[in-house]
Amino acid sequence: MVRPLIQTKPPSAAVTALREHGSLQAYAALHRRVPGLGPFFTKFLYFTGIAIPPARGPRPLILDRVLSGRLQWMAAAVGRESGHDPDGSVAAWVWSDGNWSPHRYQVYLSFIHAAVDQLAAGDNWPSGAAPDLLECALFTTGCETSG
């Protein structure tokens, strides 16, 4: 007998959601459900997604404070240059340090996948590189703080 997702424990509910529905539903199954875990659960989803590919949509990626900080820095730079967010307050709000909603996680997954598609269209990106290569590059690269 299969129990409904709501009655199962968060990690098993997330695995079931990933297998049957996709990354976003798996994220939602863990969001605010495991006290003290915070955004670390995206690491759990990432490795689970390697072992159990999602039913549909993108494979889960890691979103943590480091990656959020990189995205905030990039969004603030684009906001300043375009004049849409001159003081970086929108970027700071969008890519705050944690408690990202399932919607925000979906935005992150969409951004990374779209960025990889754009990079793949150029000559300076490995052909067939997975989105987690960009995620790793963002994680390990420091941000330029001047200008």
DSSP file with accessible surface (Angstrom, degrees, kcal/mol):
  #  RESIDUE AA STRUCTURE BP1 BP2  ACC     N-H-->O    O-->H-N    N-H-->O    O-->H-N    TCO  KAPPA ALPHA  PHI   PSI    X-CA   Y-CA   Z-CA
    1    1 A M              0   0  226      0, 0.0     2,-0.5     0, 0.0     0, 0.0   0.000 360.0 360.0 360.0 129.3    0.0    0.0    0.0
    2    2 A V        -     0   0  126      1,-0.0     3,-0.1     0, 0.0     0, 0.0  -0.790 360.0-141.7 -93.0 127.2    1.4    3.4   -1.0
    3    3 A R        -     0   0  155     -2,-0.5     5,-0.1     1,-0.1    -1,-0.0  -0.602  28.1 -98.3 -84.4 150.0    0.9    6.2    1.5
    4    4 A P    >>  -     0   0   73      0, 0.0     3,-1.1     0, 0.0     4,-0.6  -0.288  34.9-112.1 -61.5 151.2    0.0    9.7    0.4
    5    5 A L  G >4 S+     0   0   61      1,-0.2     3,-1.0     2,-0.2     8,-0.1   0.846 114.2  61.9 -54.0 -36.1    3.0   12.1    0.2
    6    6 A I  G 34 S+     0   0  160      1,-0.3    -1,-0.2     7,-0.1     7,-0.1   0.836 103.3  48.6 -65.4 -29.3    1.6   14.1    3.1
    7    7 A Q  G <4 S+     0   0  135     -3,-1.1    -1,-0.3     2,-0.1    -2,-0.2   0.584  96.9  85.9 -89.9  -8.3    1.8   11.2    5.5
    8    8 A T  S << S-     0   0   32     -3,-1.0    -3,-0.0    -4,-0.6     0, 0.0  -0.476  90.7 -92.2 -89.4 164.0    5.3   10.2    4.7
    9    9 A K     >  -     0   0  160     -2,-0.1     4,-2.7     1,-0.1     5,-0.3  -0.435  43.8-106.0 -71.8 150.5    8.5   11.6    6.3
   10   10 A P  H  > S+     0   0   35      0, 0.0     4,-2.6     0, 0.0     5,-0.2   0.857 114.8  48.6 -50.5 -48.9   10.0   14.5    4.4
   11   11 A P  H  > S+     0   0   62      0, 0.0     4,-2.1     0, 0.0     5,-0.2   0.943 116.3  42.7 -62.3 -41.6   13.0   12.7    2.8
   12   12 A S  H  > S+     0   0   56     -3,-0.2     4,-2.4     1,-0.2     5,-0.2   0.884 113.4  53.0 -71.3 -32.8   11.0    9.8    1.6
   13   13 A A  H  X S+     0   0    5     -4,-2.7     4,-2.8     1,-0.2    -1,-0.2   0.898 108.8  50.6 -64.5 -38.3    8.3   12.2    0.4
   14   14 A A  H  X S+     0   0    0     -4,-2.6     4,-2.7    -5,-0.3    -2,-0.2   0.909 109.8  49.1 -67.1 -41.0   10.9   14.1   -1.6
   15   15 A V  H  X S+     0   0   31     -4,-2.1     4,-2.6     2,-0.2     5,-0.2   0.935 113.6  46.6 -63.9 -44.0   12.3   11.0   -3.2
   16   16 A T  H  X S+     0   0   29     -4,-2.4     4,-2.6     1,-0.2     5,-0.3   0.931 112.9  49.5 -62.3 -45.1    8.8    9.9   -4.2
   17   17 A A  H  X>S+     0   0    2     -4,-2.8     4,-3.1     2,-0.2     5,-2.2   0.906 111.8  48.9 -62.5 -40.7    8.0   13.4   -5.5
   18   18 A L  H  <5S+     0   0    0     -4,-2.7    37,-2.1     3,-0.2    38,-0.3   0.950 114.7  44.4 -62.9 -48.6   11.2   13.5   -7.5
   19   19 A R  H  <5S+     0   0  120     -4,-2.6    -2,-0.2    35,-0.2    -1,-0.2   0.878 126.4  30.1 -65.3 -37.0   10.5   10.1   -9.0
   20   20 A E  H  <5S+     0   0   89     -4,-2.6    -2,-0.2    -5,-0.2    -1,-0.2   0.754 138.2   9.6 -97.6 -25.3    6.9   10.7   -9.8
   21   21 A H  T  <5S-     0   0   65     -4,-3.1    -3,-0.2    -5,-0.3     2,-0.2   0.712  99.7-103.5-127.2 -43.4    6.6   14.5  -10.4
   22   22 A G     >< -     0   0    1     -5,-2.2     4,-1.9     1,-0.1    -1,-0.2  -0.758  44.7 -52.9 137.8-179.9   10.0   16.3  -10.7
   23   23 A S  H  > S+     0   0    4     35,-0.6     4,-2.6    33,-0.6     5,-0.2   0.858 123.2  54.2 -62.7 -43.4   12.6   18.5   -9.0
   24   24 A L  H  > S+     0   0   44      1,-0.2     4,-2.5     2,-0.2    -1,-0.2   0.933 110.6  46.1 -62.0 -43.4   10.2   21.3   -8.0
   25   25 A Q  H  > S+     0   0   84      2,-0.2     4,-1.8     1,-0.2    -1,-0.2   0.875 111.5  52.7 -68.3 -34.3    7.8   19.0   -6.2
   26   26 A A  H  X S+     0   0    0     -4,-1.9     4,-0.9    -9,-0.2    -2,-0.2   0.920 109.7  48.8 -65.4 -41.7   10.7   17.3   -4.5
   27   27 A Y  H >X S+     0   0    2     -4,-2.6     4,-2.0     1,-0.2     3,-1.1   0.942 110.1  51.5 -61.1 -45.9   12.0   20.7   -3.3
   28   28 A A  H 3< S+     0   0   39     -4,-2.5    -1,-0.2     1,-0.3    -2,-0.2   0.845 102.5  60.5 -61.6 -32.8    8.5   21.6   -2.1
   29   29 A A  H 3< S+     0   0   11     -4,-1.8    -1,-0.3     1,-0.2    -2,-0.2   0.775 115.6  33.2 -67.0 -23.3    8.3   18.3   -0.1
   30   30 A L  H XX S+     0   0    3     -3,-1.1     3,-2.3    -4,-0.9     4,-0.7   0.648  86.3 118.3-103.7 -20.5   11.4   19.3    1.9
   31   31 A H  T 3< S-     0   0   26     -4,-2.0    70,-0.0     1,-0.3    -3,-0.0  -0.301  98.7 -14.9 -57.0 120.7   10.8   23.1    2.1
   32   32 A R  T 34 S+     0   0  181      2,-0.2    -1,-0.3     1,-0.1    -2,-0.1   0.692 114.5 102.2  60.2  22.2   10.4   24.1    5.8
   33   33 A R  T <4  +     0   0  149     -3,-2.3    -2,-0.2     1,-0.2    -1,-0.1   0.596  66.6  59.2-110.1 -16.2    9.9   20.4    6.8
   34   34 A V  S >X S-     0   0   44     -4,-0.7     3,-2.0     4,-0.1     4,-0.6  -0.892  85.4-133.4-118.2 100.0   13.2   19.4    8.2
   35   35 A P  T 34 S+     0   0  129      0, 0.0    -2,-0.0     0, 0.0     0, 0.0  -0.215  85.8   7.4 -55.6 134.5   14.1   21.6   11.2
   36   36 A G  T 34 S+     0   0   89      1,-0.1     0, 0.0     0, 0.0     0, 0.0   0.330 103.1  98.3  80.3  -7.8   17.6   22.9   11.2
   37   37 A L  T X4  +     0   0   56     -3,-2.0     3,-1.5     1,-0.1     4,-0.2   0.865  53.4 168.9 -82.6 -34.2   18.4   21.6    7.7
   38   38 A G  G ><  -     0   0   39     -4,-0.6     3,-1.4     1,-0.2    -1,-0.1  -0.164  67.6 -20.5  56.6-149.1   17.8   24.8    5.8
   39   39 A P  G >  S+     0   0   15      0, 0.0     3,-2.0     0, 0.0     4,-0.4   0.546 114.3  94.2 -73.1  -2.3   18.9   24.9    2.2
   40   40 A F  G X>  +     0   0  113     -3,-1.5     3,-2.0     1,-0.3     4,-1.0   0.813  68.4  76.1 -57.4 -25.3   21.3   22.0    2.7
   41   41 A F  H <> S+     0   0    9     -3,-1.4     4,-2.5     1,-0.3    -1,-0.3   0.750  79.1  69.7 -64.9 -16.7   18.5   19.8    1.5
   42   42 A T  H <> S+     0   0    0     -3,-2.0     4,-2.4    21,-0.3    -1,-0.3   0.839  95.6  55.1 -68.0 -26.4   19.2   20.8   -2.1
   43   43 A K  H <> S+     0   0   57     -3,-2.0     4,-2.2    -4,-0.4     5,-0.3   0.917 107.0  49.6 -67.2 -42.0   22.4   18.8   -1.7
   44   44 A F  H  X S+     0   0   72     -4,-1.0     4,-2.4     1,-0.2    -2,-0.2   0.942 112.8  47.2 -58.9 -46.4   20.3   15.8   -0.8
   45   45 A L  H  X S+     0   0    0     -4,-2.5     4,-2.8     1,-0.2    -2,-0.2   0.893 108.6  55.4 -64.1 -39.7   18.1   16.4   -3.8
   46   46 A Y  H  X S+     0   0   31     -4,-2.4     4,-1.0     2,-0.2    -1,-0.2   0.955 113.3  39.3 -58.6 -51.9   21.1   16.9   -6.1
   47   47 A F  H  X S+     0   0  129     -4,-2.2     4,-1.6     1,-0.2     3,-0.4   0.869 114.8  53.2 -71.1 -32.7   22.6   13.5   -5.2
   48   48 A T  H  X S+     0   0   18     -4,-2.4     4,-3.5    -5,-0.3    -1,-0.2   0.913 105.0  56.5 -64.3 -39.8   19.2   11.8   -5.1
   49   49 A G  H  < S+     0   0    0     -4,-2.8    -1,-0.2     1,-0.2    -2,-0.2   0.744 103.4  54.1 -65.4 -23.4   18.5   13.2   -8.6
   50   50 A I  H  < S+     0   0   91     -4,-1.0    -1,-0.2    -3,-0.4    -2,-0.2   0.912 116.9  36.5 -73.1 -42.2   21.7   11.5   -9.9
   51   51 A A  H  < S+     0   0   80     -4,-1.6    -2,-0.2     1,-0.3    -3,-0.1   0.864 131.3  29.0 -77.8 -37.3   20.5    8.1   -8.5
   52   52 A I  S  < S-     0   0   49     -4,-3.5    -1,-0.3    -5,-0.2     3,-0.1  -0.873  84.9-144.0-128.0  94.9   16.8    8.6   -9.3
   53   53 A P        -     0   0   90      0, 0.0    -3,-0.1     0, 0.0    -4,-0.1  -0.271  30.9 -99.5 -59.3 144.3   16.2   10.9  -12.3
   54   54 A P        -     0   0   22      0, 0.0   -35,-0.2     0, 0.0   -36,-0.1  -0.293  23.9-120.4 -63.9 151.8   13.2   13.1  -12.0
   55   55 A A  S    S-     0   0   50    -37,-2.1     2,-0.3   -38,-0.2   -33,-0.1   0.891  90.3 -12.9 -58.9 -40.4   10.0   12.1  -13.8
   56   56 A R  S    S+     0   0  151    -38,-0.3   -33,-0.6     2,-0.1    -1,-0.2  -0.978 107.5  34.5-156.7 163.1   10.1   15.3  -15.8
   57   57 A G  S    S-     0   0   61     -2,-0.3   -35,-0.0   -35,-0.1   -36,-0.0  -0.186  96.0 -24.9  80.2-175.4   11.8   18.6  -15.9
   58   58 A P        -     0   0   49      0, 0.0   -35,-0.6     0, 0.0    -2,-0.1  -0.272  67.3-103.9 -71.6 156.0   15.4   19.4  -14.9
   59   59 A R        -     0   0   67      1,-0.1   -13,-0.1   -37,-0.1    -9,-0.0  -0.463  51.8 -90.7 -70.4 147.3   17.4   17.4  -12.5
   60   60 A P        -     0   0    0      0, 0.0     2,-0.3     0, 0.0    -1,-0.1  -0.282  44.1-162.5 -61.3 147.5   17.8   19.0   -9.1
   61   61 A L        -     0   0    3     -3,-0.1     2,-0.4    70,-0.0   -15,-0.1  -0.857  25.9 -96.4-124.3 163.8   20.7   21.4   -8.5
   62   62 A I        -     0   0   24     -2,-0.3     2,-0.4   -17,-0.1   -22,-0.1  -0.647  34.1-177.8 -83.7 132.5   22.3   22.7   -5.4
   63   63 A L        +     0   0    0     -2,-0.4   -21,-0.3   -24,-0.3     2,-0.2  -0.966  21.3 147.7-128.0 111.8   21.2   26.1   -4.2
   64   64 A D     >  -     0   0   16     -2,-0.4     4,-2.8   -22,-0.1     5,-0.2  -0.702  63.0 -81.3-131.6-173.6   23.0   27.2   -1.1
   65   65 A R  H  > S+     0   0  147     -2,-0.2     4,-2.3     1,-0.2     5,-0.1   0.841 125.4  53.1 -63.5 -34.8   24.3   30.5    0.5
   66   66 A V  H  > S+     0   0   54      2,-0.2     4,-2.1     1,-0.2    -1,-0.2   0.966 113.5  41.7 -65.3 -50.2   27.4   30.6   -1.7
   67   67 A L  H  > S+     0   0    2      1,-0.2     4,-2.6     2,-0.2     5,-0.2   0.908 113.5  53.6 -65.0 -39.1   25.5   30.2   -4.9
   68   68 A S  H  X S+     0   0    0     -4,-2.8     4,-2.6     1,-0.2    -1,-0.2   0.918 108.3  50.8 -60.4 -41.2   22.8   32.6   -3.7
   69   69 A G  H  X S+     0   0   26     -4,-2.3     4,-2.5    -5,-0.2    -1,-0.2   0.902 109.7  49.6 -63.6 -39.8   25.5   35.2   -3.0
   70   70 A R  H  X S+     0   0   57     -4,-2.1     4,-2.5     2,-0.2    -2,-0.2   0.924 112.8  46.8 -64.6 -43.7   27.0   34.7   -6.5
   71   71 A L  H  X S+     0   0    6     -4,-2.6     4,-2.9     2,-0.2     5,-0.2   0.893 111.3  51.8 -66.4 -38.1   23.6   35.2   -8.1
   72   72 A Q  H  X S+     0   0   54     -4,-2.6     4,-2.6    -5,-0.2     5,-0.2   0.936 110.3  48.9 -63.1 -43.8   22.9   38.2   -5.9
   73   73 A W  H  X S+     0   0   91     -4,-2.5     4,-2.2     2,-0.2    -2,-0.2   0.932 114.3  45.1 -60.8 -46.8   26.2   39.8   -7.0
   74   74 A M  H  X S+     0   0   55     -4,-2.5     4,-2.5     2,-0.2     5,-0.2   0.927 113.8  48.8 -64.9 -43.7   25.5   39.1  -10.7
   75   75 A A  H  X S+     0   0   36     -4,-2.9     4,-2.7     1,-0.2    -1,-0.2   0.897 111.3  50.4 -63.9 -38.7   21.9   40.4  -10.4
   76   76 A A  H  X S+     0   0   12     -4,-2.6     4,-2.6    -5,-0.2    -1,-0.2   0.916 110.3  50.0 -65.2 -41.0   23.0   43.5   -8.6
   77   77 A A  H  X S+     0   0   15     -4,-2.2     4,-2.5     2,-0.2    -2,-0.2   0.939 113.9  44.3 -63.4 -45.4   25.7   44.2  -11.3
   78   78 A V  H  X S+     0   0   91     -4,-2.5     4,-2.6     1,-0.2     6,-0.3   0.915 112.8  53.0 -65.5 -40.4   23.1   43.8  -14.1
   79   79 A G  H  X>S+     0   0    6     -4,-2.7     6,-1.8    -5,-0.2     4,-1.3   0.900 111.0  46.1 -61.6 -41.5   20.6   45.9  -12.2
   80   80 A R  H  <5S+     0   0  117     -4,-2.6    -2,-0.2     2,-0.2     3,-0.2   0.943 114.6  47.1 -65.1 -47.5   23.2   48.7  -11.8
   81   81 A E  H  <5S+     0   0  167     -4,-2.5    -2,-0.2     1,-0.2    -1,-0.2   0.866 118.6  40.4 -64.5 -35.9   24.2   48.6  -15.4
   82   82 A S  H  <5S-     0   0   58     -4,-2.6    -1,-0.2    -5,-0.2    -2,-0.2   0.649 104.7-126.3 -87.3 -15.9   20.6   48.5  -16.7
   83   83 A G  T  <5S+     0   0   46     -4,-1.3    -3,-0.2    -5,-0.2    -4,-0.1   0.457  82.2 110.5  83.1   2.1   19.3   51.1  -14.2
   84   84 A H  S   <S+     0   0  166     -5,-0.6    -4,-0.2    -6,-0.3    -5,-0.1   0.718  92.3  17.3 -80.9 -22.6   16.6   48.7  -13.1
   85   85 A D  S >  S+     0   0   13     -6,-1.8     3,-1.3    -9,-0.1    -1,-0.2  -0.471  72.4 169.1-146.4  66.1   18.1   48.1   -9.6
   86   86 A P  T 3  S+     0   0   91      0, 0.0    -6,-0.1     0, 0.0    -2,-0.1   0.814  80.9  36.8 -58.1 -32.9   20.6   50.9   -9.1
   87   87 A D  T 3  S-     0   0  121     -8,-0.1   -11,-0.1    -7,-0.0    -7,-0.0   0.446 106.2-119.9-101.0  -0.2   21.1   50.1   -5.4
   88   88 A G  S <> S+     0   0   10     -3,-1.3     4,-2.4   -12,-0.2     5,-0.2   0.569  73.5 128.6  78.3   8.3   20.9   46.3   -5.6
   89   89 A S  H  > S+     0   0   64      2,-0.2     4,-1.9     1,-0.2     5,-0.1   0.876  72.5  49.0 -68.2 -35.0   18.0   46.1   -3.2
   90   90 A V  H  > S+     0   0   77      2,-0.2     4,-3.1     1,-0.2     5,-0.3   0.947 112.1  48.6 -68.6 -44.8   15.9   43.9   -5.6
   91   91 A A  H  > S+     0   0    3      1,-0.2     4,-2.6     2,-0.2    -2,-0.2   0.913 110.7  51.8 -59.6 -41.3   18.9   41.6   -6.1
   92   92 A A  H  < S+     0   0   39     -4,-2.4    -1,-0.2     1,-0.2    -2,-0.2   0.888 113.4  44.3 -64.0 -37.9   19.4   41.4   -2.3
   93   93 A W  H >< S+     0   0  175     -4,-1.9     3,-1.0    -5,-0.2    -2,-0.2   0.940 115.0  46.7 -71.7 -47.3   15.7   40.5   -1.8
   94   94 A V  H 3< S+     0   0   33     -4,-3.1    -2,-0.2     1,-0.3    -3,-0.2   0.915 122.5  34.4 -63.0 -44.3   15.5   38.0   -4.6
   95   95 A W  T 3< S+     0   0   20     -4,-2.6    -1,-0.3    -5,-0.3   -23,-0.2  -0.290  83.9 157.1-111.0  50.2   18.7   36.2   -3.7
   96   96 A S    <   -     0   0   45     -3,-1.0    -3,-0.1    -2,-0.1     4,-0.1  -0.054  58.9 -88.5 -62.8 177.3   18.7   36.5    0.1
   97   97 A D  S    S-     0   0   93     -5,-0.1     2,-0.3   -29,-0.1    -1,-0.1   0.509  87.9 -34.0 -75.0  -7.1   20.6   34.0    2.2
   98   98 A G  S    S+     0   0   15      1,-0.1    -2,-0.1   -60,-0.1   -34,-0.0  -0.999  89.4  84.2 175.8-174.4   18.0   31.3    2.6
   99   99 A N        -     0   0   94     -2,-0.3     2,-0.3     1,-0.2    -1,-0.1   0.877  58.5-175.3  58.2  42.5   14.5   30.0    3.0
  100  100 A W        -     0   0    4    -37,-0.1    -1,-0.2    -3,-0.1    -5,-0.0  -0.499  21.0-125.3 -72.2 134.1   13.9   30.1   -0.8
  101  101 A S     >  -     0   0   43     -2,-0.3     4,-2.3     1,-0.1     5,-0.2  -0.254  26.4-104.3 -70.1 162.7   10.4   29.2   -1.8
  102  102 A P  H  > S+     0   0   36      0, 0.0     4,-2.3     0, 0.0     5,-0.2   0.890 125.1  55.4 -54.9 -36.2    9.7   26.4   -4.3
  103  103 A H  H  > S+     0   0  114      1,-0.2     4,-2.4     2,-0.2     5,-0.2   0.927 106.2  49.5 -62.2 -44.7    9.1   29.2   -6.8
  104  104 A R  H  > S+     0   0   37      2,-0.2     4,-2.3     1,-0.2    -1,-0.2   0.892 109.7  51.9 -62.7 -37.5   12.5   30.7   -6.2
  105  105 A Y  H  X S+     0   0    0     -4,-2.3     4,-2.8     2,-0.2    -1,-0.2   0.917 108.4  51.2 -64.9 -39.2   14.1   27.3   -6.6
  106  106 A Q  H  X S+     0   0   88     -4,-2.3     4,-2.8     2,-0.2    -2,-0.2   0.911 108.6  51.3 -63.5 -41.2   12.3   26.9   -9.9
  107  107 A V  H  X S+     0   0   54     -4,-2.4     4,-2.8     2,-0.2    -1,-0.2   0.927 110.5  49.8 -60.2 -43.5   13.6   30.3  -11.0
  108  108 A Y  H  X S+     0   0    0     -4,-2.3     4,-2.7     2,-0.2     5,-0.2   0.946 111.7  46.6 -61.2 -49.9   17.1   29.2  -10.1
  109  109 A L  H  X S+     0   0    5     -4,-2.8     4,-2.4     1,-0.2     5,-0.2   0.929 114.0  48.8 -59.2 -44.0   16.8   25.9  -12.0
  110  110 A S  H  X S+     0   0   69     -4,-2.8     4,-2.5     1,-0.2     5,-0.2   0.910 111.7  49.5 -62.5 -42.9   15.4   27.8  -15.0
  111  111 A F  H  X S+     0   0   82     -4,-2.8     4,-2.8    -5,-0.2     5,-0.2   0.946 111.9  46.8 -61.8 -50.2   18.2   30.4  -14.9
  112  112 A I  H  X S+     0   0    0     -4,-2.7     4,-2.4     1,-0.2    -2,-0.2   0.935 114.7  46.7 -61.0 -45.3   21.0   27.8  -14.7
  113  113 A H  H  X S+     0   0   51     -4,-2.4     4,-2.1    -5,-0.2    -1,-0.2   0.916 114.1  47.5 -65.7 -40.5   19.5   25.7  -17.6
  114  114 A A  H  X S+     0   0   52     -4,-2.5     4,-2.3    -5,-0.2    -1,-0.2   0.908 111.6  51.2 -66.4 -39.7   19.0   28.8  -19.8
  115  115 A A  H  X S+     0   0   17     -4,-2.8     4,-2.8    -5,-0.2    -2,-0.2   0.914 109.1  50.4 -64.3 -40.5   22.5   30.0  -19.0
  116  116 A V  H  X S+     0   0   10     -4,-2.4     4,-2.8     1,-0.2    -1,-0.2   0.913 108.8  52.2 -63.9 -41.1   24.0   26.7  -20.0
  117  117 A D  H  X S+     0   0  114     -4,-2.1     4,-1.0     2,-0.2    -1,-0.2   0.917 112.0  46.0 -60.1 -42.8   22.0   26.7  -23.2
  118  118 A Q  H  X S+     0   0  155     -4,-2.3     4,-0.5     1,-0.2     3,-0.4   0.915 113.5  48.5 -66.9 -41.9   23.4   30.2  -24.0
  119  119 A L  H >< S+     0   0   68     -4,-2.8     3,-1.3     1,-0.2     5,-0.3   0.896 107.2  56.0 -64.3 -39.3   26.9   29.2  -23.1
  120  120 A A  H 3< S+     0   0   53     -4,-2.8    -1,-0.2     1,-0.3    -2,-0.2   0.772  98.4  62.8 -65.0 -24.6   26.7   26.0  -25.2
  121  121 A A  H 3< S+     0   0   88     -4,-1.0    -1,-0.3    -3,-0.4    -2,-0.2   0.705 100.6  66.1 -73.7 -17.7   25.8   28.2  -28.3
  122  122 A G  S << S-     0   0   39     -3,-1.3     3,-0.3    -4,-0.5    -3,-0.0  -0.212  91.3-112.5 -93.7-172.9   29.2   29.8  -28.0
  123  123 A D  S    S+     0   0  160      1,-0.2     4,-0.1    -2,-0.1    -3,-0.1   0.506 101.5  68.0 -98.3  -7.4   32.7   28.5  -28.5
  124  124 A N  S    S+     0   0  162     -5,-0.3    -1,-0.2     2,-0.1    -4,-0.1   0.105  83.8  78.6-105.2  23.3   34.0   28.7  -24.9
  125  125 A W  S    S-     0   0   44     -3,-0.3     3,-0.1    -6,-0.2     2,-0.0  -0.995  87.4-102.7-131.9 136.8   31.8   26.1  -23.2
  126  126 A P    >   -     0   0   71      0, 0.0     3,-1.8     0, 0.0     2,-0.1  -0.311  43.2-108.7 -60.4 132.1   32.3   22.3  -23.3
  127  127 A S  T 3  S+     0   0  127      1,-0.3    -6,-0.0    -4,-0.1    -4,-0.0  -0.390 100.9   8.8 -61.8 130.8   29.9   20.6  -25.7
  128  128 A G  T 3  S+     0   0   77      1,-0.2    -1,-0.3    -2,-0.1     2,-0.1   0.598  87.3 163.3  75.8  11.3   27.3   18.6  -23.8
  129  129 A A    <   -     0   0   22     -3,-1.8    -1,-0.2   -13,-0.1    -9,-0.1  -0.392  36.7-121.9 -65.9 138.1   28.3   20.0  -20.4
  130  130 A A    >>  -     0   0   40      1,-0.1     3,-2.0    -2,-0.1     4,-0.7  -0.390  21.6-109.3 -77.2 157.0   25.7   19.5  -17.8
  131  131 A P  H 3> S+     0   0   24      0, 0.0     4,-2.1     0, 0.0     3,-0.4   0.786 114.5  69.0 -57.9 -26.9   24.1   22.4  -15.8
  132  132 A D  H 3> S+     0   0   30      1,-0.2     4,-2.5     2,-0.2     5,-0.2   0.740  88.7  64.7 -70.1 -14.8   26.0   21.3  -12.7
  133  133 A L  H <> S+     0   0   73     -3,-2.0     4,-2.4     2,-0.2    -1,-0.2   0.936 105.4  43.8 -67.3 -44.0   29.2   22.4  -14.4
  134  134 A L  H  X S+     0   0   19     -4,-0.7     4,-2.8    -3,-0.4     5,-0.2   0.923 112.2  53.3 -64.4 -43.1   28.0   26.0  -14.4
  135  135 A E  H  X S+     0   0   12     -4,-2.1     4,-2.2     1,-0.2    -2,-0.2   0.935 110.7  46.9 -56.5 -44.9   26.8   25.5  -10.8
  136  136 A C  H  X S+     0   0   68     -4,-2.5     4,-2.4     2,-0.2    -1,-0.2   0.909 110.9  52.0 -64.3 -42.2   30.3   24.3   -9.8
  137  137 A A  H  X S+     0   0   34     -4,-2.4     4,-1.2     1,-0.2    -2,-0.2   0.920 111.0  47.2 -61.6 -43.2   31.9   27.2  -11.7
  138  138 A L  H  < S+     0   0   23     -4,-2.8    -1,-0.2     1,-0.2    -2,-0.2   0.896 112.9  50.2 -63.9 -38.7   29.7   29.7   -9.9
  139  139 A F  H  < S+     0   0   90     -4,-2.2    -2,-0.2    -5,-0.2    -1,-0.2   0.892 116.7  38.5 -67.1 -40.1   30.4   28.0   -6.5
  140  140 A T  H  < S+     0   0   94     -4,-2.4     2,-0.5    -5,-0.1    -1,-0.2   0.549  99.7  85.9 -94.0  -6.2   34.2   28.0   -6.9
  141  141 A T  S  < S-     0   0   82     -4,-1.2     2,-0.1    -5,-0.2    -4,-0.0  -0.812  71.7-133.7-101.1 131.1   34.7   31.4   -8.6
  142  142 A G        -     0   0   58     -2,-0.5     2,-0.4     1,-0.1    -2,-0.1  -0.370  23.1-115.1 -75.2 157.8   35.0   34.6   -6.5
  143  143 A C        -     0   0   39     -2,-0.1     2,-0.4     1,-0.0    -1,-0.1  -0.768  23.4-116.0 -96.1 141.9   33.1   37.7   -7.4
  144  144 A E        -     0   0  135     -2,-0.4    -1,-0.0     1,-0.1     0, 0.0  -0.598  28.9-172.3 -74.1 125.8   34.8   40.8   -8.6
  145  145 A T        +     0   0  136     -2,-0.4     2,-0.2     2,-0.0    -1,-0.1   0.564  52.9  85.8-102.4  -8.2   34.0   43.5   -5.9
  146  146 A S              0   0   84      1,-0.2    -2,-0.0     0, 0.0     0, 0.0  -0.642 360.0 360.0 -93.4 153.4   35.4   46.6   -7.6
  147  147 A G              0   0  110     -2,-0.2    -1,-0.2     0, 0.0    -2,-0.0   0.594 360.0 360.0  63.8 360.0   33.6   48.8  -10.0
